[in-house]
Amino acid sequence: MSRAMLKRIIPSLLLRGGRLVKGAAFADHRDAGSPSTTARVHDAQGADELILLDIDASREQRDPDFASFAAVARACFMPLTVGGGIRSVDTAHRCLAAGADKLCLTTSAHDAPRRIGELAHIFGAQAIVLGVDVVRTPAGRFLYDHRSHRPLEAPAWDEWLRRGVGEGAGEVRLLTVDREGRRTGLDTELLAEASERVDVPIILEGGAGTLDQVATAFRAGAEAIALGTMLVFSDNNIHKVKSFLRNAGLELRL
């Protein structure tokens, strides 16, 4: 099996005011520790990559927390993806100068879809991750608007997925909002639908609560899984997760 096909475990960290936070369905956030200390621990335990998102930057229309990005980059050696408030080429350059390897565009991509292609042209498609946050309602699945905290009626989530990848994103972070932090299991049905529409790696996130749920998602076709609550408010850690998955017969990155 090639390295590209090996499964990845990626801690997903939410940044607010220089500290990590974690909640459920993007609400009721609690303090979750120091960004750099947490990153150092995940790195030592064998995390494959790290995602760090400044969750208020786009809503507050400000630059992301470059100082925290840099502190995390100094604390670990694994690839680092950062996001939040990346609204210009200059901001993207500053994120990479702070030590990031990839840029995650979610809200800022909705505001200016062509920015995806602009940044992919400058930094390469492999450095651009499209954040697609989907919420399920009685009327179906919709994109989630982080500023209004409501579903978006348009575009349809799958149309946006195709457009974002068509614009140049080389990877997708696919998150189910209503499962985020709930530990009810990852949305493998959504993953299957997304995988039919685009041909780039997909990082699945939202709902992981048990080791069995993570293994189930990988067997369902996930190439990478981002973990948040499961690593924060439980006795699990990267080493334990990877040991369980290897014993279950799954091929992981070293």
Secondary structure, DSSP 8 states (H G I E B T S, - for coil): --GGGSBEEEEEEEEETTEEEEEETTEEEEEEE-HHHHHHHHHHTT-S-EEEEETTTTTTT----HHHHHHHHHH--S-EEEES---SHHHHHHHHHTT-SEEEESHHHHH-THHHHHHHHHH-GGGEEEEEEEEEETTEEEEEETTTTEEE-SS-HHHHHHHHHHHT-SEEEEEEGGGTTT-S---HHHHHHHHHH--S-EEEES---SHHHHHHHHHTT-SEEEESHHHHSSS--HHHHHHHHHHTT--B--
